[in-house]
Amino acid sequence: QVQLVESGGGLVQAGGSLRLSCATSGRTVSGYTMGWFRQAPGKEREFVAAISQIGSRTLYADSVKGRFTISRDNTKTTLYLQMNNLKPEDTAIYSCAGRTGFNVATQTASYAYWGQGTQVTVSS
């Protein structure tokens, strides 16, 4: 069993930055593909970014490309999401997720393990 716990969310003004962390425990996740998803009020959960097992491949949603950076530290079993130039439309609950497959995936159904999420609010 894998447990995921997000942190780093908060309130920030438009143009600001936040760094989200996802701490993992239980079984090692160094062999897992990891991702970040978000869900805004009244909307479905959407893909944000994903990273392969050793970090050699990353994938981003078009809406965050060039502003967000996903990374992982397998030694510390931690996943990160650096978010720069934040916009009000980035306001959402951000969740990290893990899957055992080798491929970087964008669909929520592809991920078996989920954290509870952390709130990010961007004011205009």
C-alpha positions as CSV (number, residue, x, y, z in Angstrom):
1,Q,0.0,0.0,0.0
2,V,1.2,3.5,-0.9
3,Q,0.2,6.6,1.0
4,L,0.5,10.0,-0.5
5,V,0.3,13.3,1.4
6,E,0.4,16.7,-0.3
7,S,1.6,20.0,1.2
8,G,2.5,23.5,0.1
9,G,-0.8,24.8,-1.1
10,G,-2.1,28.3,0.0
11,L,-3.2,31.7,-1.2
12,V,-1.1,33.6,-3.6
13,Q,-1.6,36.6,-5.9
14,A,-1.7,36.3,-9.6
15,G,1.9,36.1,-11.0
16,G,3.2,34.5,-7.8
17,S,4.7,31.1,-7.2
18,L,4.0,28.0,-5.1
19,R,5.8,24.7,-4.7
20,L,3.7,21.7,-3.9
21,S,5.2,18.6,-2.4
22,C,3.9,15.0,-2.2
23,A,5.4,12.8,0.4
24,T,5.1,9.1,0.0
25,S,5.2,6.3,2.5
26,G,4.6,2.6,2.5
27,R,6.0,0.8,-0.4
28,T,8.7,2.6,-2.3
29,V,7.4,4.7,-5.2
30,S,10.7,4.9,-7.0
31,G,9.3,2.4,-9.4
32,Y,6.0,4.3,-9.9
33,T,5.0,6.8,-12.5
34,M,3.7,9.9,-10.7
35,G,1.3,12.7,-11.6
36,W,-0.4,15.8,-10.4
37,F,-4.1,16.5,-11.1
38,R,-6.4,19.3,-10.0
39,Q,-10.1,19.9,-9.5
40,A,-11.7,23.3,-9.5
41,P,-15.2,23.9,-8.0
42,G,-17.9,22.6,-10.2
43,K,-15.4,21.0,-12.6
44,E,-14.1,17.5,-13.2
45,R,-10.6,16.5,-12.1
46,E,-8.0,17.3,-14.8
47,F,-4.5,16.3,-15.6
48,V,-1.7,18.8,-14.8
49,A,1.6,17.0,-15.2
50,A,3.3,13.5,-15.0
51,I,6.8,12.2,-14.6
52,S,8.3,8.8,-15.4
53,Q,9.9,6.5,-12.8
54,I,13.4,7.9,-13.0
55,G,12.3,11.4,-14.1
56,S,13.6,11.1,-17.6
57,R,10.2,11.9,-19.2
58,T,7.7,14.6,-18.2
59,L,4.3,15.5,-19.7
60,Y,2.3,18.7,-19.1
61,A,-1.2,19.9,-19.8
62,D,-1.2,22.7,-22.4
63,S,-2.6,25.1,-19.8
64,V,0.4,24.9,-17.5
65,K,3.2,24.2,-20.0
66,G,6.1,26.7,-19.5
67,R,4.8,27.7,-16.1
68,F,4.8,24.5,-14.0
69,T,7.6,22.0,-13.5
70,I,7.2,18.5,-12.1
71,S,10.1,16.7,-10.5
72,R,10.9,13.9,-8.1
73,D,13.5,12.9,-5.6
74,N,13.4,9.2,-5.4
75,T,15.9,9.2,-2.5
76,K,13.5,11.2,-0.4
77,T,10.5,9.6,-2.1
78,T,9.0,13.0,-2.7
79,L,7.2,14.5,-5.7
80,Y,7.2,18.2,-6.4
81,L,5.3,20.7,-8.5
82,Q,6.8,24.1,-9.0
83,M,4.2,26.5,-10.1
84,N,5.2,29.9,-11.4
85,N,3.3,32.8,-12.9
86,L,0.1,31.6,-11.3
87,K,-3.3,32.7,-12.7
88,P,-6.7,32.8,-11.1
89,E,-7.8,29.9,-13.3
90,D,-5.2,27.8,-11.6
91,T,-7.3,27.9,-8.4
92,A,-8.2,24.3,-7.5
93,I,-7.5,21.4,-5.2
94,Y,-4.2,19.8,-6.3
95,S,-3.7,16.0,-5.8
96,C,-0.7,13.8,-6.5
97,A,-1.2,10.3,-7.8
98,G,0.8,7.2,-8.5
99,R,0.7,4.2,-10.9
100,T,2.8,1.1,-11.4
101,G,2.9,1.3,-15.2
102,F,5.9,2.4,-17.2
103,N,4.1,4.8,-19.4
104,V,3.4,8.4,-18.4
105,A,-0.4,8.7,-18.3
106,T,-2.9,11.6,-18.3
107,Q,-6.1,9.8,-17.4
108,T,-7.2,9.7,-13.8
109,A,-8.3,6.0,-14.2
110,S,-4.7,5.0,-14.9
111,Y,-3.6,6.0,-11.4
112,A,-4.3,3.6,-8.4
113,Y,-3.0,5.7,-5.6
114,W,-4.2,9.2,-4.6
115,G,-3.5,11.8,-2.0
116,Q,-6.2,13.9,-0.3
117,G,-5.2,17.1,-2.0
118,T,-4.0,20.6,-1.1
119,Q,-5.9,23.8,-1.9
120,V,-4.3,26.4,-4.2
121,T,-6.1,29.7,-4.4
122,V,-4.8,32.5,-6.8
123,S,-6.3,35.9,-6.3
124,S,-6.5,38.5,-9.1
